[in-house]
Amino acid sequence: MTAPARCLLAALLLAASAAPPAVAQDPAAFAAEKCSRYRQATADALRRWGSEGLSAEFLAAHAAFIDGGCQGPPSICPRPGRETDFANAMTVRAMNAGMASTFLPWACR
């Protein structure tokens, strides 16, 4: 093993040993945390991009999802255009915040 490779391996082992142990989180608490993160991301997105092009029906269904604790089966089908752009942006934000894509309310049947 080369000297740089040994140094890299040593650094990785040191970093791994310094990391705190993983702690199991209560599923209900994590669900509430995810919904809080999603609520904030939604407020940020609407403040930044506005609601132009988002139908009243879409906004009401999305608000109901959040107000309901982000629970329930996905049931919001974004229309092509601005609603799909919003849904895509929220999906990326949710994934970046550590939420699975199955958390999201989007479903077109």
C-alpha positions in Angstrom: 0.0 0.0 0.0 1.4 3.4 -0.9 2.0 6.1 1.7 -0.8 8.3 0.4 -3.2 5.4 0.4 -2.2 4.5 4.0 -2.8 8.2 5.0 -6.2 8.2 3.4 -7.1 4.9 5.1 -6.0 6.2 8.5 -8.0 9.4 8.0 -11.1 7.5 7.1 -10.8 5.1 10.1 -10.2 8.1 12.4 -13.2 9.9 11.0 -15.4 6.8 11.3 -14.3 6.2 14.9 -15.1 9.8 15.8 -18.7 9.8 14.4 -21.4 9.5 17.0 -23.3 6.2 17.0 -26.5 6.0 15.1 -29.5 6.5 17.2 -32.9 5.0 16.4 -35.6 7.7 16.1 -39.2 7.3 17.0 -41.1 6.9 13.7 -43.9 9.2 14.9 -41.4 11.9 15.9 -39.6 11.6 12.6 -42.9 11.8 10.6 -43.7 15.0 12.5 -40.1 16.3 11.8 -40.4 15.5 8.1 -43.8 17.3 7.9 -42.3 20.3 9.6 -39.4 20.4 7.1 -41.8 20.0 4.2 -44.1 22.8 5.6 -41.1 25.1 5.7 -39.8 24.1 2.3 -43.3 24.8 0.9 -43.5 28.2 2.5 -40.0 29.0 1.1 -40.9 27.9 -2.4 -44.1 29.8 -2.5 -42.4 32.9 -1.1 -39.6 32.6 -3.7 -41.6 31.7 -6.8 -45.2 32.8 -5.9 -48.3 30.8 -6.7 -49.0 32.0 -10.2 -49.9 29.1 -12.4 -50.9 26.9 -9.4 -54.6 26.2 -9.4 -56.8 26.9 -6.3 -57.6 23.2 -6.2 -53.9 22.2 -6.3 -53.0 24.7 -3.5 -55.9 23.6 -1.4 -55.1 19.9 -1.7 -51.4 20.6 -0.9 -52.4 22.7 2.1 -54.7 19.9 3.3 -51.9 17.4 3.0 -49.6 19.6 5.2 -52.4 20.5 7.7 -53.2 16.8 8.0 -49.6 16.1 9.2 -48.4 15.0 5.8 -50.2 11.7 6.2 -52.4 9.7 3.9 -52.0 8.2 0.5 -50.6 10.4 -2.3 -53.6 12.0 -4.1 -52.4 15.3 -5.7 -51.9 15.2 -9.5 -50.0 18.2 -10.7 -51.1 19.6 -14.1 -48.4 20.0 -16.8 -46.6 23.3 -16.5 -46.2 25.3 -13.3 -47.8 22.7 -11.0 -45.4 20.0 -12.3 -42.5 22.4 -11.9 -43.6 23.0 -8.3 -44.0 19.3 -7.6 -40.6 18.5 -9.0 -39.0 21.3 -7.0 -40.7 20.1 -3.8 -39.5 16.5 -4.6 -35.9 17.6 -4.8 -36.2 19.7 -1.7 -37.8 16.8 0.2 -35.1 14.4 -0.9 -32.3 16.9 0.0 -33.9 17.1 3.5 -33.7 13.4 4.0 -37.3 12.4 3.2 -38.1 9.5 0.9 -39.9 10.3 -2.3 -42.8 8.0 -1.0 -43.5 10.7 1.6 -44.7 13.2 -1.1 -48.4 13.7 -2.0 -48.0 13.3 -5.8 -50.0 10.7 -7.6 -51.7 10.7 -11.0 -54.0 7.9 -11.6 
